[in-house]
Amino acid sequence: MATPAQVERSVSYNEHRPRSPPPDLPSLLLHGRIVYIGMPLVPAVTELVVAELMYLQWMDPKQPIYLYINSTGTTRDDGETVGMETEGFAIYDALMQLQNEIHTVTVGAAIGQACLLLSAGTKDQRFMMPHAQVMIQLACL
């Protein structure tokens, strides 16, 4: 009978390693029907979010889509504008065209245009985490 030390030496480390590389985190979230907005709304983010929403509707138009928001909208934390207001409206229009039920959840902050996206969720499916902040900014005149 082999001792535990002999058995441990006989098992190759490579036998327990995955055969393929693990998927990236955004792909795992998308597979769970979650779209995460975690940065200001700039054109690259807007294009990706709209594409993900369209893909999820194409995959299954009956299953809900979960939109998690932690964004300062079209401004940075220091107040500098980094995107145009049309970025938020593009995502909002895409959400309004979907047949799916949209669950929106604020996990950190929804400021400005991100607040608009929070309100775009299906009625009774708009949520905030206990310590999340939501702020509508005044228009600059």
Chimera marker file (.cmm) of the C-alpha trace (Angstrom):
<marker_set name="trace">
<marker id="1" x="0.000" y="0.000" z="0.000" r="1" g="1" b="0" radius="0.5"/>
<marker id="2" x="1.309" y="3.448" z="-0.944" r="1" g="1" b="0" radius="0.5"/>
<marker id="3" x="1.859" y="6.105" z="1.675" r="1" g="1" b="0" radius="0.5"/>
<marker id="4" x="0.228" y="9.545" z="1.268" r="1" g="1" b="0" radius="0.5"/>
<marker id="5" x="3.605" y="11.072" z="0.387" r="1" g="1" b="0" radius="0.5"/>
<marker id="6" x="4.066" y="8.565" z="-2.468" r="1" g="1" b="0" radius="0.5"/>
<marker id="7" x="0.556" y="9.192" z="-3.798" r="1" g="1" b="0" radius="0.5"/>
<marker id="8" x="1.065" y="12.955" z="-3.639" r="1" g="1" b="0" radius="0.5"/>
<marker id="9" x="4.292" y="12.709" z="-5.636" r="1" g="1" b="0" radius="0.5"/>
<marker id="10" x="2.698" y="10.518" z="-8.274" r="1" g="1" b="0" radius="0.5"/>
<marker id="11" x="-0.086" y="12.978" z="-9.125" r="1" g="1" b="0" radius="0.5"/>
<marker id="12" x="1.047" y="15.453" z="-11.729" r="1" g="1" b="0" radius="0.5"/>
<marker id="13" x="0.170" y="19.103" z="-11.169" r="1" g="1" b="0" radius="0.5"/>
<marker id="14" x="-0.817" y="19.437" z="-14.820" r="1" g="1" b="0" radius="0.5"/>
<marker id="15" x="-3.655" y="16.923" z="-14.407" r="1" g="1" b="0" radius="0.5"/>
<marker id="16" x="-5.641" y="19.474" z="-12.385" r="1" g="1" b="0" radius="0.5"/>
<marker id="17" x="-5.028" y="22.484" z="-14.620" r="1" g="1" b="0" radius="0.5"/>
<marker id="18" x="-7.818" y="23.533" z="-16.959" r="1" g="1" b="0" radius="0.5"/>
<marker id="19" x="-7.370" y="22.448" z="-20.568" r="1" g="1" b="0" radius="0.5"/>
<marker id="20" x="-8.404" y="25.838" z="-21.956" r="1" g="1" b="0" radius="0.5"/>
<marker id="21" x="-7.840" y="29.354" z="-20.651" r="1" g="1" b="0" radius="0.5"/>
<marker id="22" x="-10.587" y="30.702" z="-18.402" r="1" g="1" b="0" radius="0.5"/>
<marker id="23" x="-13.029" y="33.111" z="-20.030" r="1" g="1" b="0" radius="0.5"/>
<marker id="24" x="-12.688" y="36.794" z="-19.271" r="1" g="1" b="0" radius="0.5"/>
<marker id="25" x="-14.972" y="38.387" z="-16.687" r="1" g="1" b="0" radius="0.5"/>
<marker id="26" x="-17.080" y="40.447" z="-19.153" r="1" g="1" b="0" radius="0.5"/>
<marker id="27" x="-17.875" y="37.254" z="-21.069" r="1" g="1" b="0" radius="0.5"/>
<marker id="28" x="-18.976" y="35.512" z="-17.887" r="1" g="1" b="0" radius="0.5"/>
<marker id="29" x="-21.232" y="38.443" z="-16.993" r="1" g="1" b="0" radius="0.5"/>
<marker id="30" x="-22.703" y="38.518" z="-20.493" r="1" g="1" b="0" radius="0.5"/>
<marker id="31" x="-23.361" y="34.776" z="-20.290" r="1" g="1" b="0" radius="0.5"/>
<marker id="32" x="-25.354" y="35.525" z="-17.105" r="1" g="1" b="0" radius="0.5"/>
<marker id="33" x="-27.313" y="38.209" z="-19.043" r="1" g="1" b="0" radius="0.5"/>
<marker id="34" x="-25.607" y="40.996" z="-17.070" r="1" g="1" b="0" radius="0.5"/>
<marker id="35" x="-24.433" y="44.222" z="-18.693" r="1" g="1" b="0" radius="0.5"/>
<marker id="36" x="-22.133" y="46.220" z="-16.408" r="1" g="1" b="0" radius="0.5"/>
<marker id="37" x="-21.448" y="49.930" z="-16.849" r="1" g="1" b="0" radius="0.5"/>
<marker id="38" x="-18.557" y="50.806" z="-14.558" r="1" g="1" b="0" radius="0.5"/>
<marker id="39" x="-17.079" y="53.924" z="-16.131" r="1" g="1" b="0" radius="0.5"/>
<marker id="40" x="-18.123" y="57.259" z="-17.631" r="1" g="1" b="0" radius="0.5"/>
<marker id="41" x="-20.232" y="57.096" z="-20.779" r="1" g="1" b="0" radius="0.5"/>
<marker id="42" x="-17.789" y="57.702" z="-23.611" r="1" g="1" b="0" radius="0.5"/>
<marker id="43" x="-18.343" y="56.548" z="-27.228" r="1" g="1" b="0" radius="0.5"/>
<marker id="44" x="-16.419" y="53.256" z="-26.828" r="1" g="1" b="0" radius="0.5"/>
<marker id="45" x="-18.440" y="52.295" z="-23.731" r="1" g="1" b="0" radius="0.5"/>
<marker id="46" x="-21.718" y="53.254" z="-25.393" r="1" g="1" b="0" radius="0.5"/>
<marker id="47" x="-21.008" y="51.152" z="-28.477" r="1" g="1" b="0" radius="0.5"/>
<marker id="48" x="-20.110" y="48.133" z="-26.370" r="1" g="1" b="0" radius="0.5"/>
<marker id="49" x="-23.190" y="48.429" z="-24.132" r="1" g="1" b="0" radius="0.5"/>
<marker id="50" x="-25.583" y="48.832" z="-27.078" r="1" g="1" b="0" radius="0.5"/>
<marker id="51" x="-23.967" y="45.848" z="-28.835" r="1" g="1" b="0" radius="0.5"/>
<marker id="52" x="-24.293" y="43.702" z="-25.693" r="1" g="1" b="0" radius="0.5"/>
<marker id="53" x="-27.951" y="44.654" z="-25.281" r="1" g="1" b="0" radius="0.5"/>
<marker id="54" x="-28.721" y="43.784" z="-28.897" r="1" g="1" b="0" radius="0.5"/>
<marker id="55" x="-26.853" y="40.483" z="-28.571" r="1" g="1" b="0" radius="0.5"/>
<marker id="56" x="-28.780" y="39.501" z="-25.431" r="1" g="1" b="0" radius="0.5"/>
<marker id="57" x="-32.097" y="40.234" z="-27.119" r="1" g="1" b="0" radius="0.5"/>
<marker id="58" x="-31.033" y="38.180" z="-30.120" r="1" g="1" b="0" radius="0.5"/>
<marker id="59" x="-30.039" y="35.275" z="-27.836" r="1" g="1" b="0" radius="0.5"/>
<marker id="60" x="-33.386" y="35.173" z="-26.016" r="1" g="1" b="0" radius="0.5"/>
<marker id="61" x="-36.014" y="37.926" z="-26.298" r="1" g="1" b="0" radius="0.5"/>
<marker id="62" x="-38.013" y="36.522" z="-23.373" r="1" g="1" b="0" radius="0.5"/>
<marker id="63" x="-35.340" y="36.374" z="-20.646" r="1" g="1" b="0" radius="0.5"/>
<marker id="64" x="-34.663" y="39.526" z="-18.570" r="1" g="1" b="0" radius="0.5"/>
<marker id="65" x="-31.506" y="41.580" z="-18.982" r="1" g="1" b="0" radius="0.5"/>
<marker id="66" x="-29.728" y="42.912" z="-15.881" r="1" g="1" b="0" radius="0.5"/>
<marker id="67" x="-28.047" y="46.319" z="-16.195" r="1" g="1" b="0" radius="0.5"/>
<marker id="68" x="-25.659" y="47.072" z="-13.316" r="1" g="1" b="0" radius="0.5"/>
<marker id="69" x="-24.636" y="50.732" z="-13.116" r="1" g="1" b="0" radius="0.5"/>
<marker id="70" x="-21.696" y="52.370" z="-11.361" r="1" g="1" b="0" radius="0.5"/>
<marker id="71" x="-21.068" y="55.410" z="-13.510" r="1" g="1" b="0" radius="0.5"/>
<marker id="72" x="-20.664" y="59.159" z="-13.286" r="1" g="1" b="0" radius="0.5"/>
<marker id="73" x="-22.487" y="59.565" z="-16.587" r="1" g="1" b="0" radius="0.5"/>
<marker id="74" x="-20.724" y="61.765" z="-19.111" r="1" g="1" b="0" radius="0.5"/>
<marker id="75" x="-18.453" y="63.425" z="-16.519" r="1" g="1" b="0" radius="0.5"/>
<marker id="76" x="-15.513" y="62.236" z="-14.473" r="1" g="1" b="0" radius="0.5"/>
<marker id="77" x="-15.403" y="62.297" z="-10.685" r="1" g="1" b="0" radius="0.5"/>
<marker id="78" x="-13.729" y="65.706" z="-10.775" r="1" g="1" b="0" radius="0.5"/>
<marker id="79" x="-16.565" y="67.165" z="-12.886" r="1" g="1" b="0" radius="0.5"/>
<marker id="80" x="-14.724" y="67.320" z="-16.206" r="1" g="1" b="0" radius="0.5"/>
<marker id="81" x="-16.932" y="66.398" z="-19.171" r="1" g="1" b="0" radius="0.5"/>
<marker id="82" x="-15.602" y="63.358" z="-21.040" r="1" g="1" b="0" radius="0.5"/>
<marker id="83" x="-18.576" y="62.406" z="-23.200" r="1" g="1" b="0" radius="0.5"/>
<marker id="84" x="-21.551" y="63.924" z="-24.930" r="1" g="1" b="0" radius="0.5"/>
<marker id="85" x="-25.096" y="63.684" z="-23.631" r="1" g="1" b="0" radius="0.5"/>
<marker id="86" x="-25.978" y="61.675" z="-26.734" r="1" g="1" b="0" radius="0.5"/>
<marker id="87" x="-24.028" y="58.718" z="-25.290" r="1" g="1" b="0" radius="0.5"/>
<marker id="88" x="-26.584" y="58.237" z="-22.527" r="1" g="1" b="0" radius="0.5"/>
<marker id="89" x="-29.498" y="58.774" z="-24.884" r="1" g="1" b="0" radius="0.5"/>
<marker id="90" x="-28.125" y="56.154" z="-27.299" r="1" g="1" b="0" radius="0.5"/>
<marker id="91" x="-28.169" y="53.504" z="-24.558" r="1" g="1" b="0" radius="0.5"/>
<marker id="92" x="-31.570" y="54.724" z="-23.337" r="1" g="1" b="0" radius="0.5"/>
<marker id="93" x="-33.042" y="54.433" z="-26.862" r="1" g="1" b="0" radius="0.5"/>
<marker id="94" x="-31.598" y="50.922" z="-27.213" r="1" g="1" b="0" radius="0.5"/>
<marker id="95" x="-33.173" y="49.922" z="-23.881" r="1" g="1" b="0" radius="0.5"/>
<marker id="96" x="-36.555" y="51.273" z="-24.989" r="1" g="1" b="0" radius="0.5"/>
<marker id="97" x="-36.448" y="49.187" z="-28.191" r="1" g="1" b="0" radius="0.5"/>
<marker id="98" x="-35.746" y="45.875" z="-26.439" r="1" g="1" b="0" radius="0.5"/>
<marker id="99" x="-38.518" y="43.340" z="-25.988" r="1" g="1" b="0" radius="0.5"/>
<marker id="100" x="-36.831" y="41.963" z="-22.870" r="1" g="1" b="0" radius="0.5"/>
<marker id="101" x="-37.649" y="42.960" z="-19.323" r="1" g="1" b="0" radius="0.5"/>
<marker id="102" x="-34.842" y="45.240" z="-18.082" r="1" g="1" b="0" radius="0.5"/>
<marker id="103" x="-33.712" y="45.067" z="-14.446" r="1" g="1" b="0" radius="0.5"/>
<marker id="104" x="-31.539" y="48.053" z="-13.515" r="1" g="1" b="0" radius="0.5"/>
<marker id="105" x="-29.375" y="48.058" z="-10.388" r="1" g="1" b="0" radius="0.5"/>
<marker id="106" x="-27.153" y="50.849" z="-9.101" r="1" g="1" b="0" radius="0.5"/>
<marker id="107" x="-24.184" y="49.355" z="-7.289" r="1" g="1" b="0" radius="0.5"/>
<marker id="108" x="-22.164" y="52.497" z="-6.561" r="1" g="1" b="0" radius="0.5"/>
<marker id="109" x="-23.266" y="55.711" z="-8.166" r="1" g="1" b="0" radius="0.5"/>
<marker id="110" x="-25.587" y="56.718" z="-10.985" r="1" g="1" b="0" radius="0.5"/>
<marker id="111" x="-24.943" y="60.352" z="-11.786" r="1" g="1" b="0" radius="0.5"/>
<marker id="112" x="-26.369" y="62.413" z="-14.640" r="1" g="1" b="0" radius="0.5"/>
<marker id="113" x="-26.919" y="60.292" z="-17.739" r="1" g="1" b="0" radius="0.5"/>
<marker id="114" x="-26.319" y="57.108" z="-15.701" r="1" g="1" b="0" radius="0.5"/>
<marker id="115" x="-29.333" y="58.116" z="-13.585" r="1" g="1" b="0" radius="0.5"/>
<marker id="116" x="-31.362" y="58.267" z="-16.792" r="1" g="1" b="0" radius="0.5"/>
<marker id="117" x="-30.312" y="54.674" z="-17.537" r="1" g="1" b="0" radius="0.5"/>
<marker id="118" x="-31.355" y="53.580" z="-14.046" r="1" g="1" b="0" radius="0.5"/>
<marker id="119" x="-34.833" y="54.981" z="-14.678" r="1" g="1" b="0" radius="0.5"/>
<marker id="120" x="-35.040" y="53.130" z="-18.012" r="1" g="1" b="0" radius="0.5"/>
<marker id="121" x="-35.599" y="49.784" z="-16.291" r="1" g="1" b="0" radius="0.5"/>
<marker id="122" x="-38.919" y="48.009" z="-16.326" r="1" g="1" b="0" radius="0.5"/>
<marker id="123" x="-41.369" y="49.338" z="-13.743" r="1" g="1" b="0" radius="0.5"/>
<marker id="124" x="-40.849" y="47.644" z="-10.351" r="1" g="1" b="0" radius="0.5"/>
<marker id="125" x="-37.464" y="46.325" z="-11.576" r="1" g="1" b="0" radius="0.5"/>
<marker id="126" x="-35.318" y="49.389" z="-10.734" r="1" g="1" b="0" radius="0.5"/>
<marker id="127" x="-33.074" y="48.866" z="-7.727" r="1" g="1" b="0" radius="0.5"/>
<marker id="128" x="-30.331" y="50.527" z="-5.682" r="1" g="1" b="0" radius="0.5"/>
<marker id="129" x="-27.902" y="48.892" z="-3.311" r="1" g="1" b="0" radius="0.5"/>
<marker id="130" x="-28.166" y="50.235" z="0.257" r="1" g="1" b="0" radius="0.5"/>
<marker id="131" x="-25.125" y="52.527" z="-0.013" r="1" g="1" b="0" radius="0.5"/>
<marker id="132" x="-25.531" y="53.552" z="-3.651" r="1" g="1" b="0" radius="0.5"/>
<marker id="133" x="-25.915" y="57.190" z="-4.647" r="1" g="1" b="0" radius="0.5"/>
<marker id="134" x="-28.132" y="58.588" z="-7.381" r="1" g="1" b="0" radius="0.5"/>
<marker id="135" x="-27.891" y="62.188" z="-8.498" r="1" g="1" b="0" radius="0.5"/>
<marker id="136" x="-29.519" y="64.104" z="-11.325" r="1" g="1" b="0" radius="0.5"/>
<marker id="137" x="-27.317" y="66.994" z="-12.422" r="1" g="1" b="0" radius="0.5"/>
<marker id="138" x="-28.709" y="70.387" z="-13.294" r="1" g="1" b="0" radius="0.5"/>
<marker id="139" x="-28.394" y="71.450" z="-16.894" r="1" g="1" b="0" radius="0.5"/>
<marker id="140" x="-25.666" y="73.986" z="-17.616" r="1" g="1" b="0" radius="0.5"/>
<marker id="141" x="-27.044" y="77.182" z="-19.096" r="1" g="1" b="0" radius="0.5"/>
<link id1="1" id2="2" r="1" g="1" b="0" radius="0.2"/>
<link id1="2" id2="3" r="1" g="1" b="0" radius="0.2"/>
<link id1="3" id2="4" r="1" g="1" b="0" radius="0.2"/>
<link id1="4" id2="5" r="1" g="1" b="0" radius="0.2"/>
<link id1="5" id2="6" r="1" g="1" b="0" radius="0.2"/>
<link id1="6" id2="7" r="1" g="1" b="0" radius="0.2"/>
<link id1="7" id2="8" r="1" g="1" b="0" radius="0.2"/>
<link id1="8" id2="9" r="1" g="1" b="0" radius="0.2"/>
<link id1="9" id2="10" r="1" g="1" b="0" radius="0.2"/>
<link id1="10" id2="11" r="1" g="1" b="0" radius="0.2"/>
<link id1="11" id2="12" r="1" g="1" b="0" radius="0.2"/>
<link id1="12" id2="13" r="1" g="1" b="0" radius="0.2"/>
<link id1="13" id2="14" r="1" g="1" b="0" radius="0.2"/>
<link id1="14" id2="15" r="1" g="1" b="0" radius="0.2"/>
<link id1="15" id2="16" r="1" g="1" b="0" radius="0.2"/>
<link id1="16" id2="17" r="1" g="1" b="0" radius="0.2"/>
<link id1="17" id2="18" r="1" g="1" b="0" radius="0.2"/>
<link id1="18" id2="19" r="1" g="1" b="0" radius="0.2"/>
<link id1="19" id2="20" r="1" g="1" b="0" radius="0.2"/>
<link id1="20" id2="21" r="1" g="1" b="0" radius="0.2"/>
<link id1="21" id2="22" r="1" g="1" b="0" radius="0.2"/>
<link id1="22" id2="23" r="1" g="1" b="0" radius="0.2"/>
<link id1="23" id2="24" r="1" g="1" b="0" radius="0.2"/>
<link id1="24" id2="25" r="1" g="1" b="0" radius="0.2"/>
<link id1="25" id2="26" r="1" g="1" b="0" radius="0.2"/>
<link id1="26" id2="27" r="1" g="1" b="0" radius="0.2"/>
<link id1="27" id2="28" r="1" g="1" b="0" radius="0.2"/>
<link id1="28" id2="29" r="1" g="1" b="0" radius="0.2"/>
<link id1="29" id2="30" r="1" g="1" b="0" radius="0.2"/>
<link id1="30" id2="31" r="1" g="1" b="0" radius="0.2"/>
<link id1="31" id2="32" r="1" g="1" b="0" radius="0.2"/>
<link id1="32" id2="33" r="1" g="1" b="0" radius="0.2"/>
<link id1="33" id2="34" r="1" g="1" b="0" radius="0.2"/>
<link id1="34" id2="35" r="1" g="1" b="0" radius="0.2"/>
<link id1="35" id2="36" r="1" g="1" b="0" radius="0.2"/>
<link id1="36" id2="37" r="1" g="1" b="0" radius="0.2"/>
<link id1="37" id2="38" r="1" g="1" b="0" radius="0.2"/>
<link id1="38" id2="39" r="1" g="1" b="0" radius="0.2"/>
<link id1="39" id2="40" r="1" g="1" b="0" radius="0.2"/>
<link id1="40" id2="41" r="1" g="1" b="0" radius="0.2"/>
<link id1="41" id2="42" r="1" g="1" b="0" radius="0.2"/>
<link id1="42" id2="43" r="1" g="1" b="0" radius="0.2"/>
<link id1="43" id2="44" r="1" g="1" b="0" radius="0.2"/>
<link id1="44" id2="45" r="1" g="1" b="0" radius="0.2"/>
<link id1="45" id2="46" r="1" g="1" b="0" radius="0.2"/>
<link id1="46" id2="47" r="1" g="1" b="0" radius="0.2"/>
<link id1="47" id2="48" r="1" g="1" b="0" radius="0.2"/>
<link id1="48" id2="49" r="1" g="1" b="0" radius="0.2"/>
<link id1="49" id2="50" r="1" g="1" b="0" radius="0.2"/>
<link id1="50" id2="51" r="1" g="1" b="0" radius="0.2"/>
<link id1="51" id2="52" r="1" g="1" b="0" radius="0.2"/>
<link id1="52" id2="53" r="1" g="1" b="0" radius="0.2"/>
<link id1="53" id2="54" r="1" g="1" b="0" radius="0.2"/>
<link id1="54" id2="55" r="1" g="1" b="0" radius="0.2"/>
<link id1="55" id2="56" r="1" g="1" b="0" radius="0.2"/>
<link id1="56" id2="57" r="1" g="1" b="0" radius="0.2"/>
<link id1="57" id2="58" r="1" g="1" b="0" radius="0.2"/>
<link id1="58" id2="59" r="1" g="1" b="0" radius="0.2"/>
<link id1="59" id2="60" r="1" g="1" b="0" radius="0.2"/>
<link id1="60" id2="61" r="1" g="1" b="0" radius="0.2"/>
<link id1="61" id2="62" r="1" g="1" b="0" radius="0.2"/>
<link id1="62" id2="63" r="1" g="1" b="0" radius="0.2"/>
<link id1="63" id2="64" r="1" g="1" b="0" radius="0.2"/>
<link id1="64" id2="65" r="1" g="1" b="0" radius="0.2"/>
<link id1="65" id2="66" r="1" g="1" b="0" radius="0.2"/>
<link id1="66" id2="67" r="1" g="1" b="0" radius="0.2"/>
<link id1="67" id2="68" r="1" g="1" b="0" radius="0.2"/>
<link id1="68" id2="69" r="1" g="1" b="0" radius="0.2"/>
<link id1="69" id2="70" r="1" g="1" b="0" radius="0.2"/>
<link id1="70" id2="71" r="1" g="1" b="0" radius="0.2"/>
<link id1="71" id2="72" r="1" g="1" b="0" radius="0.2"/>
<link id1="72" id2="73" r="1" g="1" b="0" radius="0.2"/>
<link id1="73" id2="74" r="1" g="1" b="0" radius="0.2"/>
<link id1="74" id2="75" r="1" g="1" b="0" radius="0.2"/>
<link id1="75" id2="76" r="1" g="1" b="0" radius="0.2"/>
<link id1="76" id2="77" r="1" g="1" b="0" radius="0.2"/>
<link id1="77" id2="78" r="1" g="1" b="0" radius="0.2"/>
<link id1="78" id2="79" r="1" g="1" b="0" radius="0.2"/>
<link id1="79" id2="80" r="1" g="1" b="0" radius="0.2"/>
<link id1="80" id2="81" r="1" g="1" b="0" radius="0.2"/>
<link id1="81" id2="82" r="1" g="1" b="0" radius="0.2"/>
<link id1="82" id2="83" r="1" g="1" b="0" radius="0.2"/>
<link id1="83" id2="84" r="1" g="1" b="0" radius="0.2"/>
<link id1="84" id2="85" r="1" g="1" b="0" radius="0.2"/>
<link id1="85" id2="86" r="1" g="1" b="0" radius="0.2"/>
<link id1="86" id2="87" r="1" g="1" b="0" radius="0.2"/>
<link id1="87" id2="88" r="1" g="1" b="0" radius="0.2"/>
<link id1="88" id2="89" r="1" g="1" b="0" radius="0.2"/>
<link id1="89" id2="90" r="1" g="1" b="0" radius="0.2"/>
<link id1="90" id2="91" r="1" g="1" b="0" radius="0.2"/>
<link id1="91" id2="92" r="1" g="1" b="0" radius="0.2"/>
<link id1="92" id2="93" r="1" g="1" b="0" radius="0.2"/>
<link id1="93" id2="94" r="1" g="1" b="0" radius="0.2"/>
<link id1="94" id2="95" r="1" g="1" b="0" radius="0.2"/>
<link id1="95" id2="96" r="1" g="1" b="0" radius="0.2"/>
<link id1="96" id2="97" r="1" g="1" b="0" radius="0.2"/>
<link id1="97" id2="98" r="1" g="1" b="0" radius="0.2"/>
<link id1="98" id2="99" r="1" g="1" b="0" radius="0.2"/>
<link id1="99" id2="100" r="1" g="1" b="0" radius="0.2"/>
<link id1="100" id2="101" r="1" g="1" b="0" radius="0.2"/>
<link id1="101" id2="102" r="1" g="1" b="0" radius="0.2"/>
<link id1="102" id2="103" r="1" g="1" b="0" radius="0.2"/>
<link id1="103" id2="104" r="1" g="1" b="0" radius="0.2"/>
<link id1="104" id2="105" r="1" g="1" b="0" radius="0.2"/>
<link id1="105" id2="106" r="1" g="1" b="0" radius="0.2"/>
<link id1="106" id2="107" r="1" g="1" b="0" radius="0.2"/>
<link id1="107" id2="108" r="1" g="1" b="0" radius="0.2"/>
<link id1="108" id2="109" r="1" g="1" b="0" radius="0.2"/>
<link id1="109" id2="110" r="1" g="1" b="0" radius="0.2"/>
<link id1="110" id2="111" r="1" g="1" b="0" radius="0.2"/>
<link id1="111" id2="112" r="1" g="1" b="0" radius="0.2"/>
<link id1="112" id2="113" r="1" g="1" b="0" radius="0.2"/>
<link id1="113" id2="114" r="1" g="1" b="0" radius="0.2"/>
<link id1="114" id2="115" r="1" g="1" b="0" radius="0.2"/>
<link id1="115" id2="116" r="1" g="1" b="0" radius="0.2"/>
<link id1="116" id2="117" r="1" g="1" b="0" radius="0.2"/>
<link id1="117" id2="118" r="1" g="1" b="0" radius="0.2"/>
<link id1="118" id2="119" r="1" g="1" b="0" radius="0.2"/>
<link id1="119" id2="120" r="1" g="1" b="0" radius="0.2"/>
<link id1="120" id2="121" r="1" g="1" b="0" radius="0.2"/>
<link id1="121" id2="122" r="1" g="1" b="0" radius="0.2"/>
<link id1="122" id2="123" r="1" g="1" b="0" radius="0.2"/>
<link id1="123" id2="124" r="1" g="1" b="0" radius="0.2"/>
<link id1="124" id2="125" r="1" g="1" b="0" radius="0.2"/>
<link id1="125" id2="126" r="1" g="1" b="0" radius="0.2"/>
<link id1="126" id2="127" r="1" g="1" b="0" radius="0.2"/>
<link id1="127" id2="128" r="1" g="1" b="0" radius="0.2"/>
<link id1="128" id2="129" r="1" g="1" b="0" radius="0.2"/>
<link id1="129" id2="130" r="1" g="1" b="0" radius="0.2"/>
<link id1="130" id2="131" r="1" g="1" b="0" radius="0.2"/>
<link id1="131" id2="132" r="1" g="1" b="0" radius="0.2"/>
<link id1="132" id2="133" r="1" g="1" b="0" radius="0.2"/>
<link id1="133" id2="134" r="1" g="1" b="0" radius="0.2"/>
<link id1="134" id2="135" r="1" g="1" b="0" radius="0.2"/>
<link id1="135" id2="136" r="1" g="1" b="0" radius="0.2"/>
<link id1="136" id2="137" r="1" g="1" b="0" radius="0.2"/>
<link id1="137" id2="138" r="1" g="1" b="0" radius="0.2"/>
<link id1="138" id2="139" r="1" g="1" b="0" radius="0.2"/>
<link id1="139" id2="140" r="1" g="1" b="0" radius="0.2"/>
<link id1="140" id2="141" r="1" g="1" b="0" radius="0.2"/>
</marker_set>
